[in-house]
Amino acid sequence: SDAALRAAWQNDTVTLDTAQVPEFSERVNGDSTILGAAQRNAVDYELYLCDSGTDALLEFANAIKEASNDRWIVGVYNGYVTPVYSYEALGTVHMSIDRILASDSVDFICAPYNYLQRQNGMAAGYMTMVDSIHQAGKLFIMECDNRTSLFDYRNDYGSSLSQTEVAGWGQVYTMTETLDQMKRDFANVITHGAGLWWYGMIGVWFDDDQIYSLMRTCNAEMAAAMEEPRQKNDVAWIVDEDMFAYTSFNFGSSHQWLQRALPEQLQSLATMGCGYDMYYMSSLERETAAGWRPGYKVYVVTGVDFDDNERQVIKEFLMAGGSTVIFSGPAGIGNRDTNTYSEENMEDILGMDITLDESRPYAFAVESSAYGIYGDTSCYYTRPIAYVSGGADEILGSLYEHPEKAGLARKKLSDCTIIYSAAGPVPAELLREAVGSDEIYDSNKSDVVFSGNGYLGINAAFGGERTLKLGGTYHVYNVFRGTYEGRSVSSITVNLRQGETVLYRLEEPEHIYDETFSGFTGGCGLNGWSLNDNR
């Protein structure tokens, strides 16, 4: 009704007939988040753009299913949330992913993996929250379109590209680097129960006997792994995917926050020394309502506006069972149901006293004696910034250049521990402590680690010797070498060169194994492991 619209937009004259698409100037301001009802027209516009695109996508998917009498499988590219490079393409148009996951007309979701994190030693993480896709009973397929050593960046696109441009696409220059990247990407998907295809858009990027041999090895291992039950990790990353609509359209403060909260958080998670799972907030709501209980040890929650139901899900299902729940930035600063933007909204989630300082722009960064300086100290965009002004059990750090303002704090509640960081990304060192494995890894040697589904993979950031602590006793099978590295062992020591990727299958020792056969002969499992660099 006109009355409801006027109340929501705080505009006494607007009607359903006269409402206009907001001007660009209305969608931009200097703050990290849109100021609630004062810019509700901008929020509604972003949500409309997303919903209209999803409407079209589902209409086509429904038509395909109907025309084929449900014999064709349908997949879509959607659900991108972790890259922050353009708002319209990779943010707002993917906010309705839960409608797609709830649709019987969509069978699988596709996406490339993150750009600008493709070089060896980088996260090579998912753009999507892959475990939500699987929880919904659908398959995720990763598009691996690395520019291999067979790609000629000077000619394959019909015009010369710079080495800087192609570096973001994963360009490498030797076959050894190419094979290590392919092994890393395979380790990433098999530990999450996902699929992949290696996609050469132009030319013959994968036309090599060594590449084809590796593909055969990966295909055989994947076929065997599909028989095993899915196993979750100890850490879950929850992203409220519609926060793009509630974030100002600008490449100052908004980009500063989102860049640290999403792609840089991905890198931090990848280097903390153990695997992690990834969920959309909306699917967490839907799945818990259907009876699923997440039950993770550590949660990292990324979001700006939480409605009443999301707040209830966080409190009932995440803040439970002795878990640690970590928030950063303007976490929960907005409440969509009350259409408010306030300190009280953050305090409702964090259980600490919060002060919002709008007096001046701040660097989006925290300094801590335990975790160093993290965030972005290069520019001063963020206003307002939130800091803890009371109610914490322990102060772990302060706002950058403001030691009097607590920027990192911890509070113990009856059934969980809350950690709040005024800036992101949450450091890998803090995540390791929360997981509880004090020997997981040395902070100066941050290998990318993949674990889950009975596998352990490492992409080595530095050369040298490592001792892998497996969190149990296993037969350890080297997938790419086709040999057992140990039988009934709880740790192994390996020497890796820089950029090398290894993948180990961890088999339960009570099952019979055959060292001459590279396929499964029994169950495998991985509950937890840690990495200690002995170099």
Buried (B, 14 or more C-beta within 10 A) or exposed (E): EEEEBBBBBBBEEBEEEEBEEBEEEBBBBBBBBBBBBBBBBBBBBBBEBBBEBBEEBBEEBBEBBEEEEEEEEBBBBBBBBBBBBEBEEBBBBBBBBBBBBEBEBBBBBBBBBBBBBBBBBBBBBBBBBBBBBBBBEBBBBBBBBBBBBBBBBEEBBEEEBEEEEBBBBBBBEEBBBBBBBBBBBBBBBBBBBBBBEBEBEEBEBBEBEEBEEBBEBBEEBBEBBEEBEEBBBBBBBBBBBBBBBBBBBBBBBBBBBBBBBBBBBBBBBBBBBBBBBBBBBBBBBBBBEEEEEBEBBBBBBBBBBBBEEBBEBBBEBBBBEEBBBBBBBBBBBBBBEBBBBBBEBBBBBBBBBBBBBEEEBBBBBBBBEEBEBBBBBEEBBBBBBBBBBEEBEEEBBBBBEBEEBBBBBBBEEEEBBBBBBBBBBBBBBBBBBBBEBEEBBBBEBBBBBBBBBBBBBBBBBBEBEBBBBBBBBBBBBBBBEEEBBBBEBBBBEBEBEEBBBBBBBBBBBEEEBEEEEBEBBEEBBBEBBBBBBEE
